[in-house]
Amino acid sequence: MKIAVCVKRVPLTQEVDLEIDAGGKDVRKGMLAYVINEWDNYAIEEAVLLKENFEGDVTAVTIGGEDDEEVLRRCLAMGADRAIRVDPGTLELDALALSRILSEVIKGLHCDLILTGVQADDMNEGSVGIMLAEHLGLAHAAVVTGVEPEATGATVRVELEGGMDEVTKVSFPAVLSIQTGINEPRYVSIMGVRKAAKKELKVVKVEDLGLTDADLSMKTMVEEIFLPPETEGAQILEGDPGTVADEILRIIKEKGVDV
Amino acid sequence: MGEIFVVVEHRQGEIREITYEMFWKADELCETLSCSLTAVLFCADRGPFVDEIRTRADRVIVVEDEQLGHYSGDLCREILVRLIEQRSPVMTLLGHTAWGMDLGPALAVRTGFPLAADCLDVLVEDGRPKAIRQIYTGKIFSKVSFAESAGYLFTMRAGAFPQDRAGERQGEVMDLEMPTDLPEERRQFVEYVDTGAGDVDITQADFLVSIGRGISEEDNIGTMKALADSMGGVLACSRPVVDKNWLPKYHQVGTSGKSVKPKVYLALGISGAFQHVAGIGGAGTVIAVNKDKKAPIFRVADYGVVDDLFKIVDALKEKIGG
């Protein structure tokens, strides 16, 4: 089974005070740490598991600069066979243009299965994977929590809302957007990354893909970003843990719960 | 006069709440843009749906076929592409749900219309549509604009709008014959599996002690369970705890888990992603403990504690002698 996985390097924004940059269209990123997008980490793990259980071959693909190769090396360490970075230069891209670029790179790989994360932790759109499927004219399913391959396709679990899953049969070749929790992504050691350094990491320039200006033009643009509107917010309980615990217990009892 | 499309979402014979929320927003947009509201209903049997939908739309386009009893991305996409081509709706609204996320981006590629995903709001400024979204897991909002287009696509976040502005229309029902030249389905429905049933029912509890990513390690689950027991509460959790297999799914609160309505919801180490917060709208009082003072949970909590949750847990245990 030939598998491609699309991954992205994103800033880690939990427990960080985000500030808006001078342009007003993005946050200041200088001080932020970067990681593999959480959903993509599950996607690459799923691809490697499928390869281990059913034989196959995994290619990890990202769009980004040299710094973004860090996530590709991580994928190689996890078990991907090769990696491709598409360098977009200074182009600004929306989900549609990103998916168009990915489609151009991936169509030459003749994959049975293409995995993406459900969404990226930065823009939270959840669009690139399914757009990619449509550019390639392939079957697809979004928000996938289980993949069992069969002869010409896979039985796939889709996570619906409200504690319900849909079991569905998808024929190959297919694109699936992978939800967190589908597996337990393996630990990646520095040694593992070093060992994987020998594996192929190819860099492709976006201008060499033969795409037109129309293919790469943005249809959806960020006009401005802003901090969440002020709300009344929580009444903050101050003091040492003992005082706070007393206060919490008082509130719980006041609301009619026997503690 | 232009049209706004709302694609009806239903499951197991019931219209999903997101559909009514989209009607609410579409109704407002129709007023602003002097458009009419068209509901698009794919179904095997219109019976349970069509009367309800008519009261909220100027027209209901019904495609009724046995192949459409469950969501079929392949068939819905093909029919919608044709409908959009024929009728040229100014806007098309879909739910930002597992199905809408499968359909919306595919429609964007096929129609060439711009798509804004997971919208908290859609507005019109100087005659141009804009969308309000959240980025960086809800810590930042963004306003999105579009390249000029004959139509625009939006997937709408569940819970972003009320459901109650409705009921005065008597839309005409228009039957659309199921096309006979549709491509073969590449994805086929097998069955639904209920993942929400288990040993405890968090939807019935008066007091929930709910844990999130902040509990850090699986070893801490025992401590948290003991705390919940000693306080007479039921243990619940947010998504990361289930993703890591530390608790079964029936403990999970949020859009993909359960909506709860306890008198008190004590959130420990939960950052408050919207998917989680959407499940606690019915809670009487929310007390949140998190060491990140900018965590979104504090925007919805009644009381907040900015501290290491383990310090607070230890103090609570000491006070109740647990």
Interface residues (C-beta under 8 A of the other chain):
Chain A: P11 T13 Q14 E15 V16 D17 L18 I20 V27 A95 L96 S99 V118 D121 D122 M123 N124 E125 G126 S127 V128 G129 I130 M131 A133 E134 H135 L138 A139 H140 A141 A142 V143 T155 R157 V158 E159 L160 E161 G162 G163 M164 D165 E166 V167 T168 K169 V170 S171 A174 S177 T180 G181 E184 S217 M218 K219 T220 M221 V222 E223 E224 I225 F226 L227 P228 P229 T231 G233 A234 Q235 I236 L237 P241 G242 V244 A245 D246 E247 I248 L249 I251 I252 K255 G256 V257 D258 V259
Chain B: R11 R16 H70 Y71 G73 D74 H96 T97 A98 W99 M101 D102 G104 P105 A106 A108 V109 R110 F113 P114 L115 A116 A117 D118 K130 R133 Q134 I135 Y136 T137 G138 K139 I140 F141 S142 K143 V144 S145 F146 A147 S149 A158 R186 R187 Q188 F189 V190 E191 Y192 V193 D194 T195 G196 A197 D206 F207 R213 M231 G232 G233 R239 P240 V242 D243 K244 N245 K249 Y250 Q252 T255 S256 G257 K258 S259 K263 V264 L266 S271 G284 T285 V286 I287 A288 K291 D292 K294 A295 P296 F298 R299 V300 A301 D302 Y303 G304 V305 V306 D307 K311 I312 D314 A315 L316 E318 K319 I320
